[in-house]
């Protein structure tokens, strides 16, 4: 691997990091939109999680 290849690869990583630094804000917005949706189920790795509606939070007991 030549030195110039290393430099250009490093610059490319820098560009990726620059674009990735924008993501947390948009992720926060999309996460808020997700919680505003009426969906109460999301699947993660085949495991099903059920989320109680916002009105039931606090008074409802969580059964595992």
N, CA, C and O atoms as a Tripos MOL2 file, in Angstrom:
@<TRIPOS>MOLECULE
protein
  256   255    64     0     0
PROTEIN
NO_CHARGES

@<TRIPOS>ATOM
      1 N           0.8470   -1.1940    0.0000 N.3       1 UNK1
      2 CA          0.0000    0.0000    0.0000 C.3       1 UNK1
      3 C           0.8870    1.2500    0.0000 C.2       1 UNK1
      4 O           1.7490    1.4190    0.8620 O.2       1 UNK1
      5 N           0.6580    2.0980   -0.9630 N.am      2 UNK2
      6 CA          1.4770    3.2980   -1.0730 C.3       2 UNK2
      7 C           0.9820    4.3790   -0.1230 C.2       2 UNK2
      8 O          -0.1520    4.3530    0.3550 O.2       2 UNK2
      9 N           1.8660    5.3200    0.1300 N.am      3 UNK3
     10 CA          1.5240    6.3950    1.0650 C.3       3 UNK3
     11 C           0.3530    7.2270    0.5440 C.2       3 UNK3
     12 O          -0.4950    7.6600    1.3240 O.2       3 UNK3
     13 N           0.3030    7.4520   -0.7740 N.am      4 UNK4
     14 CA         -0.7770    8.2590   -1.3460 C.3       4 UNK4
     15 C          -2.1210    7.5420   -1.1990 C.2       4 UNK4
     16 O          -3.1510    8.1820   -0.9850 O.2       4 UNK4
     17 N          -2.1050    6.2070   -1.3150 N.am      5 UNK5
     18 CA         -3.3340    5.4430   -1.1170 C.3       5 UNK5
     19 C          -3.8340    5.5930    0.3160 C.2       5 UNK5
     20 O          -5.0330    5.7140    0.5680 O.2       5 UNK5
     21 N          -2.8820    5.5810    1.2440 N.am      6 UNK6
     22 CA         -3.2430    5.7230    2.6500 C.3       6 UNK6
     23 C          -3.8600    7.0900    2.9100 C.2       6 UNK6
     24 O          -4.8520    7.2140    3.6290 O.2       6 UNK6
     25 N          -3.2490    8.1270    2.3050 N.am      7 UNK7
     26 CA         -3.7630    9.4910    2.4970 C.3       7 UNK7
     27 C          -5.1750    9.6100    1.9240 C.2       7 UNK7
     28 O          -6.0650   10.1480    2.5810 O.2       7 UNK7
     29 N          -5.3870    9.1110    0.7020 N.am      8 UNK8
     30 CA         -6.7020    9.2400    0.0780 C.3       8 UNK8
     31 C          -7.7420    8.4300    0.8470 C.2       8 UNK8
     32 O          -8.8920    8.8520    0.9720 O.2       8 UNK8
     33 N          -7.3410    7.2700    1.3620 N.am      9 UNK9
     34 CA         -8.2690    6.4810    2.1690 C.3       9 UNK9
     35 C          -8.6310    7.1930    3.4540 C.2       9 UNK9
     36 O          -9.7770    7.1610    3.9020 O.2       9 UNK9
     37 N          -7.6310    7.8390    4.0410 N.am     10 UNK10
     38 CA         -7.8750    8.5870    5.2760 C.3      10 UNK10
     39 C          -8.7990    9.7640    5.0190 C.2      10 UNK10
     40 O          -9.6600   10.0750    5.8420 O.2      10 UNK10
     41 N          -8.6200   10.4280    3.8640 N.am     11 UNK11
     42 CA         -9.4850   11.5520    3.5080 C.3      11 UNK11
     43 C         -10.9190   11.0700    3.2930 C.2      11 UNK11
     44 O         -11.8700   11.7480    3.6800 O.2      11 UNK11
     45 N         -11.0690    9.8980    2.6760 N.am     12 UNK12
     46 CA        -12.4000    9.3530    2.4430 C.3      12 UNK12
     47 C         -13.0890    9.0610    3.7720 C.2      12 UNK12
     48 O         -14.2820    9.3260    3.9240 O.2      12 UNK12
     49 N         -12.3430    8.5140    4.7370 N.am     13 UNK13
     50 CA        -12.9080    8.2500    6.0610 C.3      13 UNK13
     51 C         -13.3360    9.5570    6.7180 C.2      13 UNK13
     52 O         -14.3710    9.6200    7.3810 O.2      13 UNK13
     53 N         -12.5240   10.6070    6.5260 N.am     14 UNK14
     54 CA        -12.8710   11.9130    7.0710 C.3      14 UNK14
     55 C         -14.1720   12.4300    6.4960 C.2      14 UNK14
     56 O         -14.9790   13.0200    7.2140 O.2      14 UNK14
     57 N         -14.3850   12.2110    5.1980 N.am     15 UNK15
     58 CA        -15.6330   12.6460    4.5700 C.3      15 UNK15
     59 C         -16.8180   11.8760    5.1420 C.2      15 UNK15
     60 O         -17.8740   12.4510    5.4080 O.2      15 UNK15
     61 N         -16.6350   10.5780    5.3280 N.am     16 UNK16
     62 CA        -17.7020    9.7560    5.8970 C.3      16 UNK16
     63 C         -18.0470   10.2400    7.3040 C.2      16 UNK16
     64 O         -19.2190   10.3570    7.6620 O.2      16 UNK16
     65 N         -17.0130   10.5170    8.0960 N.am     17 UNK17
     66 CA        -17.2540   10.9840    9.4590 C.3      17 UNK17
     67 C         -17.9700   12.3240    9.4610 C.2      17 UNK17
     68 O         -18.8060   12.5850   10.3260 O.2      17 UNK17
     69 N         -17.6410   13.1850    8.4820 N.am     18 UNK18
     70 CA        -18.3000   14.4860    8.4040 C.3      18 UNK18
     71 C         -19.7870   14.3130    8.1090 C.2      18 UNK18
     72 O         -20.6260   14.9900    8.7040 O.2      18 UNK18
     73 N         -20.1110   13.4060    7.1890 N.am     19 UNK19
     74 CA        -21.5140   13.1990    6.8600 C.3      19 UNK19
     75 C         -22.2350   12.4860    8.0000 C.2      19 UNK19
     76 O         -23.4210   12.7190    8.2310 O.2      19 UNK19
     77 N         -21.5150   11.6130    8.7130 N.am     20 UNK20
     78 CA        -22.1480   10.8980    9.8170 C.3      20 UNK20
     79 C         -22.4600   11.8160   10.9900 C.2      20 UNK20
     80 O         -23.3720   11.5440   11.7700 O.2      20 UNK20
     81 N         -21.7030   12.9040   11.1130 N.am     21 UNK21
     82 CA        -21.9270   13.7920   12.2500 C.3      21 UNK21
     83 C         -23.2610   14.5210   12.1350 C.2      21 UNK21
     84 O         -23.7340   15.1040   13.1110 O.2      21 UNK21
     85 N         -23.8730   14.4930   10.9460 N.am     22 UNK22
     86 CA        -25.1830   15.1220   10.7650 C.3      22 UNK22
     87 C         -26.2890   14.1910   11.2770 C.2      22 UNK22
     88 O         -27.3590   14.6470   11.6800 O.2      22 UNK22
     89 N         -26.0190   12.8990   11.2540 N.am     23 UNK23
     90 CA        -27.0600   11.9090   11.5300 C.3      23 UNK23
     91 C         -27.7600   12.0200   12.8830 C.2      23 UNK23
     92 O         -28.9830   11.8830   12.9200 O.2      23 UNK23
     93 N         -27.0670   12.2570   13.9920 N.am     24 UNK24
     94 CA        -27.7890   12.2570   15.2710 C.3      24 UNK24
     95 C         -29.0020   13.1830   15.3150 C.2      24 UNK24
     96 O         -30.0190   12.8190   15.9050 O.2      24 UNK24
     97 N         -28.9280   14.3660   14.7100 N.am     25 UNK25
     98 CA        -30.0750   15.2660   14.7140 C.3      25 UNK25
     99 C         -31.2500   14.6580   13.9600 C.2      25 UNK25
    100 O         -32.3670   14.6150   14.4760 O.2      25 UNK25
    101 N         -31.0000   14.1870   12.7420 N.am     26 UNK26
    102 CA        -32.0800   13.6130   11.9510 C.3      26 UNK26
    103 C         -32.5880   12.3280   12.6000 C.2      26 UNK26
    104 O         -33.7640   11.9870   12.4750 O.2      26 UNK26
    105 N         -31.6960   11.6160   13.2960 N.am     27 UNK27
    106 CA        -32.1290   10.4110   13.9970 C.3      27 UNK27
    107 C         -33.0730   10.7620   15.1390 C.2      27 UNK27
    108 O         -34.0480   10.0530   15.3880 O.2      27 UNK27
    109 N         -32.7800   11.8580   15.8300 N.am     28 UNK28
    110 CA        -33.6540   12.3000   16.9130 C.3      28 UNK28
    111 C         -35.0370   12.6170   16.3730 C.2      28 UNK28
    112 O         -36.0450   12.2680   16.9880 O.2      28 UNK28
    113 N         -35.0880   13.2800   15.2230 N.am     29 UNK29
    114 CA        -36.3780   13.6230   14.6250 C.3      29 UNK29
    115 C         -37.1290   12.3500   14.2360 C.2      29 UNK29
    116 O         -38.3140   12.2060   14.5340 O.2      29 UNK29
    117 N         -36.4290   11.4240   13.5680 N.am     30 UNK30
    118 CA        -37.0930   10.2060   13.1210 C.3      30 UNK30
    119 C         -37.5030    9.3500   14.3170 C.2      30 UNK30
    120 O         -38.5100    8.6450   14.2600 O.2      30 UNK30
    121 N         -36.7190    9.4100   15.4060 N.am     31 UNK31
    122 CA        -37.0950    8.6670   16.5960 C.3      31 UNK31
    123 C         -38.3580    9.2650   17.2050 C.2      31 UNK31
    124 O         -39.2280    8.5360   17.6820 O.2      31 UNK31
    125 N         -38.4570   10.5870   17.1880 N.am     32 UNK32
    126 CA        -39.6630   11.2390   17.6900 C.3      32 UNK32
    127 C         -40.8620   10.8550   16.8340 C.2      32 UNK32
    128 O         -41.9370   10.5660   17.3590 O.2      32 UNK32
    129 N         -40.6800   10.8530   15.5230 N.am     33 UNK33
    130 CA        -41.7560   10.4380   14.6310 C.3      33 UNK33
    131 C         -42.1460    8.9960   14.9070 C.2      33 UNK33
    132 O         -43.3240    8.6430   14.8380 O.2      33 UNK33
    133 N         -41.1600    8.1600   15.2190 N.am     34 UNK34
    134 CA        -41.4420    6.7590   15.5080 C.3      34 UNK34
    135 C         -42.3010    6.6240   16.7570 C.2      34 UNK34
    136 O         -43.2400    5.8280   16.7840 O.2      34 UNK34
    137 N         -41.9850    7.3970   17.7900 N.am     35 UNK35
    138 CA        -42.7560    7.2960   19.0210 C.3      35 UNK35
    139 C         -44.1350    7.9220   18.8770 C.2      35 UNK35
    140 O         -45.0440    7.5910   19.6390 O.2      35 UNK35
    141 N         -44.3060    8.8280   17.9040 N.am     36 UNK36
    142 CA        -45.6200    9.4110   17.6640 C.3      36 UNK36
    143 C         -46.5250    8.4720   16.8800 C.2      36 UNK36
    144 O         -47.7400    8.6660   16.8500 O.2      36 UNK36
    145 N         -45.9540    7.4700   16.2520 N.am     37 UNK37
    146 CA        -46.7540    6.5410   15.4660 C.3      37 UNK37
    147 C         -47.5830    5.6420   16.3850 C.2      37 UNK37
    148 O         -47.1690    5.3480   17.5070 O.2      37 UNK37
    149 N         -48.7480    5.2080   15.9120 N.am     38 UNK38
    150 CA        -49.6040    4.3320   16.7230 C.3      38 UNK38
    151 C         -49.0740    2.9090   16.8580 C.2      38 UNK38
    152 O         -49.6660    2.0980   17.5700 O.2      38 UNK38
    153 N         -47.9710    2.5930   16.1860 N.am     39 UNK39
    154 CA        -47.4170    1.2460   16.2760 C.3      39 UNK39
    155 C         -47.0080    0.9310   17.7080 C.2      39 UNK39
    156 O         -46.3720    1.7480   18.3740 O.2      39 UNK39
    157 N         -47.3680   -0.2360   18.1700 N.am     40 UNK40
    158 CA        -47.0080   -0.6250   19.5270 C.3      40 UNK40
    159 C         -46.0400   -1.7930   19.5350 C.2      40 UNK40
    160 O         -45.6130   -2.2240   20.6060 O.2      40 UNK40
    161 N         -45.6830   -2.3180   18.3720 N.am     41 UNK41
    162 CA        -44.7810   -3.4600   18.3200 C.3      41 UNK41
    163 C         -43.5860   -3.1430   17.4540 C.2      41 UNK41
    164 O         -43.7210   -2.5330   16.3930 O.2      41 UNK41
    165 N         -42.4120   -3.5570   17.9070 N.am     42 UNK42
    166 CA        -41.2650   -3.5610   17.0170 C.3      42 UNK42
    167 C         -40.5060   -4.8500   17.2410 C.2      42 UNK42
    168 O         -40.3690   -5.3260   18.3680 O.2      42 UNK42
    169 N         -40.0180   -5.4050   16.1530 N.am     43 UNK43
    170 CA        -39.2980   -6.6690   16.2560 C.3      43 UNK43
    171 C         -37.8120   -6.3800   16.1860 C.2      43 UNK43
    172 O         -37.3600   -5.6310   15.3200 O.2      43 UNK43
    173 N         -37.0580   -6.9660   17.0870 N.am     44 UNK44
    174 CA        -35.6100   -6.8000   17.0890 C.3      44 UNK44
    175 C         -34.9800   -8.1750   17.1960 C.2      44 UNK44
    176 O         -35.0610   -8.8250   18.2370 O.2      44 UNK44
    177 N         -34.3640   -8.6060   16.1350 N.am     45 UNK45
    178 CA        -33.7010   -9.8980   16.1180 C.3      45 UNK45
    179 C         -34.6510  -11.0490   16.3810 C.2      45 UNK45
    180 O         -34.2760  -12.0240   17.0320 O.2      45 UNK45
    181 N         -35.8700  -10.9510   15.8880 N.am     46 UNK46
    182 CA        -36.8420  -12.0160   16.0630 C.3      46 UNK46
    183 C         -37.5820  -11.9540   17.3780 C.2      46 UNK46
    184 O         -38.5580  -12.6820   17.5630 O.2      46 UNK46
    185 N         -37.1500  -11.1070   18.3020 N.am     47 UNK47
    186 CA        -37.8400  -10.9730   19.5840 C.3      47 UNK47
    187 C         -38.8770   -9.8770   19.4540 C.2      47 UNK47
    188 O         -38.5930   -8.8080   18.9130 O.2      47 UNK47
    189 N         -40.0730  -10.1370   19.9460 N.am     48 UNK48
    190 CA        -41.1480   -9.1680   19.7990 C.3      48 UNK48
    191 C         -41.3060   -8.3700   21.0830 C.2      48 UNK48
    192 O         -41.4880   -8.9310   22.1640 O.2      48 UNK48
    193 N         -41.2330   -7.0590   20.9480 N.am     49 UNK49
    194 CA        -41.4500   -6.1850   22.0960 C.3      49 UNK49
    195 C         -42.7770   -5.4650   21.9060 C.2      49 UNK49
    196 O         -43.0540   -4.9440   20.8250 O.2      49 UNK49
    197 N         -43.5840   -5.4330   22.9330 N.am     50 UNK50
    198 CA        -44.8260   -4.6720   22.8450 C.3      50 UNK50
    199 C         -44.7070   -3.4470   23.7270 C.2      50 UNK50
    200 O         -44.3050   -3.5290   24.8870 O.2      50 UNK50
    201 N         -45.0650   -2.3080   23.1530 N.am     51 UNK51
    202 CA        -44.9820   -1.0640   23.9040 C.3      51 UNK51
    203 C         -46.3960   -0.6100   24.2110 C.2      51 UNK51
    204 O         -47.2320   -0.5090   23.3130 O.2      51 UNK51
    205 N         -46.6610   -0.3390   25.4710 N.am     52 UNK52
    206 CA        -47.9880    0.1140   25.8600 C.3      52 UNK52
    207 C         -48.2250    1.5070   25.3010 C.2      52 UNK52
    208 O         -47.2760    2.2770   25.1560 O.2      52 UNK52
    209 N         -49.4730    1.8500   24.9840 N.am     53 UNK53
    210 CA        -49.7930    3.2180   24.5640 C.3      53 UNK53
    211 C         -49.3580    4.2220   25.6250 C.2      53 UNK53
    212 O         -49.2490    3.8920   26.8060 O.2      53 UNK53
    213 N         -49.1120    5.4510   25.1830 N.am     54 UNK54
    214 CA        -48.5780    6.4680   26.0850 C.3      54 UNK54
    215 C         -49.5010    6.7100   27.2760 C.2      54 UNK54
    216 O         -49.0280    7.0040   28.3740 O.2      54 UNK54
    217 N         -50.8050    6.5890   27.0730 N.am     55 UNK55
    218 CA        -51.7620    6.8480   28.1540 C.3      55 UNK55
    219 C         -51.6260    5.8230   29.2710 C.2      55 UNK55
    220 O         -51.8970    6.1250   30.4330 O.2      55 UNK55
    221 N         -51.2040    4.6090   28.9180 N.am     56 UNK56
    222 CA        -51.1300    3.5490   29.9190 C.3      56 UNK56
    223 C         -49.8170    3.5690   30.6790 C.2      56 UNK56
    224 O         -49.6410    2.8250   31.6430 O.2      56 UNK56
    225 N         -48.8990    4.4140   30.2510 N.am     57 UNK57
    226 CA        -47.5840    4.4040   30.8800 C.3      57 UNK57
    227 C         -47.6770    4.9290   32.3150 C.2      57 UNK57
    228 O         -48.3570    5.9210   32.5780 O.2      57 UNK57
    229 N         -46.9920    4.2610   33.2310 N.am     58 UNK58
    230 CA        -46.9940    4.6860   34.6220 C.3      58 UNK58
    231 C         -47.9850    3.8850   35.4360 C.2      58 UNK58
    232 O         -47.6400    3.3600   36.4950 O.2      58 UNK58
    233 N         -49.2090    3.7830   34.9570 N.am     59 UNK59
    234 CA        -50.2140    3.0400   35.7160 C.3      59 UNK59
    235 C         -50.1880    1.5530   35.3660 C.2      59 UNK59
    236 O         -50.6140    0.7160   36.1620 O.2      59 UNK59
    237 N         -49.6910    1.2330   34.1850 N.am     60 UNK60
    238 CA        -49.6810   -0.1610   33.7510 C.3      60 UNK60
    239 C         -48.4650   -0.8840   34.3140 C.2      60 UNK60
    240 O         -47.3810   -0.3120   34.4250 O.2      60 UNK60
    241 N         -48.6590   -2.1430   34.6650 N.am     61 UNK61
    242 CA        -47.5390   -2.9490   35.1370 C.3      61 UNK61
    243 C         -46.9490   -3.6900   33.9500 C.2      61 UNK61
    244 O         -47.6740   -4.0930   33.0400 O.2      61 UNK61
    245 N         -45.6490   -3.8660   33.9580 N.am     62 UNK62
    246 CA        -44.9690   -4.5340   32.8580 C.3      62 UNK62
    247 C         -44.7740   -5.9980   33.2200 C.2      62 UNK62
    248 O         -44.0760   -6.3190   34.1820 O.2      62 UNK62
    249 N         -45.3870   -6.8780   32.4550 N.am     63 UNK63
    250 CA        -45.2240   -8.3090   32.7140 C.3      63 UNK63
    251 C         -44.1660   -8.8500   31.7750 C.2      63 UNK63
    252 O         -44.2850   -8.7350   30.5550 O.2      63 UNK63
    253 N         -43.1350   -9.4380   32.3480 N.am     64 UNK64
    254 CA        -42.0600   -9.9900   31.5360 C.3      64 UNK64
    255 C         -42.3510  -11.4610   31.2630 C.2      64 UNK64
    256 O         -41.5680  -12.1310   30.5900 O.2      64 UNK64
@<TRIPOS>BOND
     1     1     2 1
     2     2     3 1
     3     3     4 2
     4     3     5 am
     5     5     6 1
     6     6     7 1
     7     7     8 2
     8     7     9 am
     9     9    10 1
    10    10    11 1
    11    11    12 2
    12    11    13 am
    13    13    14 1
    14    14    15 1
    15    15    16 2
    16    15    17 am
    17    17    18 1
    18    18    19 1
    19    19    20 2
    20    19    21 am
    21    21    22 1
    22    22    23 1
    23    23    24 2
    24    23    25 am
    25    25    26 1
    26    26    27 1
    27    27    28 2
    28    27    29 am
    29    29    30 1
    30    30    31 1
    31    31    32 2
    32    31    33 am
    33    33    34 1
    34    34    35 1
    35    35    36 2
    36    35    37 am
    37    37    38 1
    38    38    39 1
    39    39    40 2
    40    39    41 am
    41    41    42 1
    42    42    43 1
    43    43    44 2
    44    43    45 am
    45    45    46 1
    46    46    47 1
    47    47    48 2
    48    47    49 am
    49    49    50 1
    50    50    51 1
    51    51    52 2
    52    51    53 am
    53    53    54 1
    54    54    55 1
    55    55    56 2
    56    55    57 am
    57    57    58 1
    58    58    59 1
    59    59    60 2
    60    59    61 am
    61    61    62 1
    62    62    63 1
    63    63    64 2
    64    63    65 am
    65    65    66 1
    66    66    67 1
    67    67    68 2
    68    67    69 am
    69    69    70 1
    70    70    71 1
    71    71    72 2
    72    71    73 am
    73    73    74 1
    74    74    75 1
    75    75    76 2
    76    75    77 am
    77    77    78 1
    78    78    79 1
    79    79    80 2
    80    79    81 am
    81    81    82 1
    82    82    83 1
    83    83    84 2
    84    83    85 am
    85    85    86 1
    86    86    87 1
    87    87    88 2
    88    87    89 am
    89    89    90 1
    90    90    91 1
    91    91    92 2
    92    91    93 am
    93    93    94 1
    94    94    95 1
    95    95    96 2
    96    95    97 am
    97    97    98 1
    98    98    99 1
    99    99   100 2
   100    99   101 am
   101   101   102 1
   102   102   103 1
   103   103   104 2
   104   103   105 am
   105   105   106 1
   106   106   107 1
   107   107   108 2
   108   107   109 am
   109   109   110 1
   110   110   111 1
   111   111   112 2
   112   111   113 am
   113   113   114 1
   114   114   115 1
   115   115   116 2
   116   115   117 am
   117   117   118 1
   118   118   119 1
   119   119   120 2
   120   119   121 am
   121   121   122 1
   122   122   123 1
   123   123   124 2
   124   123   125 am
   125   125   126 1
   126   126   127 1
   127   127   128 2
   128   127   129 am
   129   129   130 1
   130   130   131 1
   131   131   132 2
   132   131   133 am
   133   133   134 1
   134   134   135 1
   135   135   136 2
   136   135   137 am
   137   137   138 1
   138   138   139 1
   139   139   140 2
   140   139   141 am
   141   141   142 1
   142   142   143 1
   143   143   144 2
   144   143   145 am
   145   145   146 1
   146   146   147 1
   147   147   148 2
   148   147   149 am
   149   149   150 1
   150   150   151 1
   151   151   152 2
   152   151   153 am
   153   153   154 1
   154   154   155 1
   155   155   156 2
   156   155   157 am
   157   157   158 1
   158   158   159 1
   159   159   160 2
   160   159   161 am
   161   161   162 1
   162   162   163 1
   163   163   164 2
   164   163   165 am
   165   165   166 1
   166   166   167 1
   167   167   168 2
   168   167   169 am
   169   169   170 1
   170   170   171 1
   171   171   172 2
   172   171   173 am
   173   173   174 1
   174   174   175 1
   175   175   176 2
   176   175   177 am
   177   177   178 1
   178   178   179 1
   179   179   180 2
   180   179   181 am
   181   181   182 1
   182   182   183 1
   183   183   184 2
   184   183   185 am
   185   185   186 1
   186   186   187 1
   187   187   188 2
   188   187   189 am
   189   189   190 1
   190   190   191 1
   191   191   192 2
   192   191   193 am
   193   193   194 1
   194   194   195 1
   195   195   196 2
   196   195   197 am
   197   197   198 1
   198   198   199 1
   199   199   200 2
   200   199   201 am
   201   201   202 1
   202   202   203 1
   203   203   204 2
   204   203   205 am
   205   205   206 1
   206   206   207 1
   207   207   208 2
   208   207   209 am
   209   209   210 1
   210   210   211 1
   211   211   212 2
   212   211   213 am
   213   213   214 1
   214   214   215 1
   215   215   216 2
   216   215   217 am
   217   217   218 1
   218   218   219 1
   219   219   220 2
   220   219   221 am
   221   221   222 1
   222   222   223 1
   223   223   224 2
   224   223   225 am
   225   225   226 1
   226   226   227 1
   227   227   228 2
   228   227   229 am
   229   229   230 1
   230   230   231 1
   231   231   232 2
   232   231   233 am
   233   233   234 1
   234   234   235 1
   235   235   236 2
   236   235   237 am
   237   237   238 1
   238   238   239 1
   239   239   240 2
   240   239   241 am
   241   241   242 1
   242   242   243 1
   243   243   244 2
   244   243   245 am
   245   245   246 1
   246   246   247 1
   247   247   248 2
   248   247   249 am
   249   249   250 1
   250   250   251 1
   251   251   252 2
   252   251   253 am
   253   253   254 1
   254   254   255 1
   255   255   256 2
@<TRIPOS>SUBSTRUCTURE
     1 UNK1         2 RESIDUE 1 A UNK
     2 UNK2         6 RESIDUE 1 A UNK
     3 UNK3        10 RESIDUE 1 A UNK
     4 UNK4        14 RESIDUE 1 A UNK
     5 UNK5        18 RESIDUE 1 A UNK
     6 UNK6        22 RESIDUE 1 A UNK
     7 UNK7        26 RESIDUE 1 A UNK
     8 UNK8        30 RESIDUE 1 A UNK
     9 UNK9        34 RESIDUE 1 A UNK
    10 UNK10       38 RESIDUE 1 A UNK
    11 UNK11       42 RESIDUE 1 A UNK
    12 UNK12       46 RESIDUE 1 A UNK
    13 UNK13       50 RESIDUE 1 A UNK
    14 UNK14       54 RESIDUE 1 A UNK
    15 UNK15       58 RESIDUE 1 A UNK
    16 UNK16       62 RESIDUE 1 A UNK
    17 UNK17       66 RESIDUE 1 A UNK
    18 UNK18       70 RESIDUE 1 A UNK
    19 UNK19       74 RESIDUE 1 A UNK
    20 UNK20       78 RESIDUE 1 A UNK
    21 UNK21       82 RESIDUE 1 A UNK
    22 UNK22       86 RESIDUE 1 A UNK
    23 UNK23       90 RESIDUE 1 A UNK
    24 UNK24       94 RESIDUE 1 A UNK
    25 UNK25       98 RESIDUE 1 A UNK
    26 UNK26      102 RESIDUE 1 A UNK
    27 UNK27      106 RESIDUE 1 A UNK
    28 UNK28      110 RESIDUE 1 A UNK
    29 UNK29      114 RESIDUE 1 A UNK
    30 UNK30      118 RESIDUE 1 A UNK
    31 UNK31      122 RESIDUE 1 A UNK
    32 UNK32      126 RESIDUE 1 A UNK
    33 UNK33      130 RESIDUE 1 A UNK
    34 UNK34      134 RESIDUE 1 A UNK
    35 UNK35      138 RESIDUE 1 A UNK
    36 UNK36      142 RESIDUE 1 A UNK
    37 UNK37      146 RESIDUE 1 A UNK
    38 UNK38      150 RESIDUE 1 A UNK
    39 UNK39      154 RESIDUE 1 A UNK
    40 UNK40      158 RESIDUE 1 A UNK
    41 UNK41      162 RESIDUE 1 A UNK
    42 UNK42      166 RESIDUE 1 A UNK
    43 UNK43      170 RESIDUE 1 A UNK
    44 UNK44      174 RESIDUE 1 A UNK
    45 UNK45      178 RESIDUE 1 A UNK
    46 UNK46      182 RESIDUE 1 A UNK
    47 UNK47      186 RESIDUE 1 A UNK
    48 UNK48      190 RESIDUE 1 A UNK
    49 UNK49      194 RESIDUE 1 A UNK
    50 UNK50      198 RESIDUE 1 A UNK
    51 UNK51      202 RESIDUE 1 A UNK
    52 UNK52      206 RESIDUE 1 A UNK
    53 UNK53      210 RESIDUE 1 A UNK
    54 UNK54      214 RESIDUE 1 A UNK
    55 UNK55      218 RESIDUE 1 A UNK
    56 UNK56      222 RESIDUE 1 A UNK
    57 UNK57      226 RESIDUE 1 A UNK
    58 UNK58      230 RESIDUE 1 A UNK
    59 UNK59      234 RESIDUE 1 A UNK
    60 UNK60      238 RESIDUE 1 A UNK
    61 UNK61      242 RESIDUE 1 A UNK
    62 UNK62      246 RESIDUE 1 A UNK
    63 UNK63      250 RESIDUE 1 A UNK
    64 UNK64      254 RESIDUE 1 A UNK
